[in-house]
Amino acid sequence: MTRGMLPGRQATLREDVTVAGIGVHSGLPVTLTLHPAEADTGIVFLRCGIDGGRDREIAANFRSVTATEFATVLGDQDGPAISTTEHVLAALYGLGVDNAVVEIDGPELPIMDGSPAPFVAAIDQAGITTLSKARRYIQVLKPVRVGNNGCYGELRPHARGLRVETEIEFDHPLIGCQTFAIDVGPEVFRRELARARTFGFMSDVAKLWSAGYALGASFENTVVVAESRVLNAEGVRFPDEFVRHKAVDAIGDLALAGAPLIGAYRSVRGGHKLNYEIVTALMTDRSAWTYVEMPESVRRVRGHADLGAGFATPAYGPDVS
């Protein structure tokens, strides 16, 4: 892929690639395989290893969302099937992969190191190839906004691909107010976002465990924040790793629109629930968007990060919006 370019044709993987790990909430071992897929397939999850031997295919689409409290969960008429989809979706979206089958043999995707980086490495190992069909984008035509209680998400027109602007605020001396903004493209995703990990607070651990969440969380896959310090031996990977990870989650959730977006998304004190609500609000308002194929205005996109100070919900806590 040429530096700074959005390809005019759809892309998929060159070959299969497999990773394995545990689910951050379930604690269960899981194997994930990324498969190439034909043009116009989109991203499809294939849940195998179910009792009775019947596999389930779930489209990566906002209509498939069944829960958003602690992660983005997809399912169908039979109920939830696949949890914690956001990191692999962010990696596929960030690297420009339109079509793939994500096969997993458990109820939750592996958390790996808590960031999209291991999925980026797997995609690089498989390789990316372009297909003959034109890529179709969803272009935002007018602002769409959702939110309450001081939390909100807004999608607005933006001429140069997808821009993500996140603000978080925690009443904690190590985090406080942070803002981050980026024009999403493969190189900038690798450099600025792929290594940003999920995080949680020691003070929340007992409550989460008692509710059946974060059973697989550890220093190997989560930035753990105590009262006065980060407990992980390596510390943080970015000074503002917390808000960067919120941008990662937003990209993964926005992928559920079903096609790459041409628009800017602003999230203030948001999380998976807010991301899902903004995608739903956009896609159900047919006056707010249109399909386009590689307009001139997005043929040259250079990602960049704008760093500052600013405001969200714990990575393992329920969204407050």
ABEGO torsion letter per residue (X at the ends): XBBGBBBABBBBBABBBBBBBBBAAAGBBBBBBBBBBBBGAEBBBBBBGBBGGBBBBBBBBAAABABAAABBBBBBAAEBABBGAAAAAAAAAAAGBABBBBBBABABBBAEAGBAAAAAAAAAAAEBBBBABBBBBBBBABBBBBEBGGBBBBBBBBABEBBBBBBBBBBBAAAEBBBBBBBBBAAAAAAAAAABBBBBBAAAAAAAAAAGBGAABBAAABBBBBAABBABAAEBABAAAAAAAAAAAAAAAAAAAGBBBBEBBBBBGBBAAAAAAAAAAAAABAAABBBBBGBAAAABBBBBBBBBBEXXBBAABBBAX
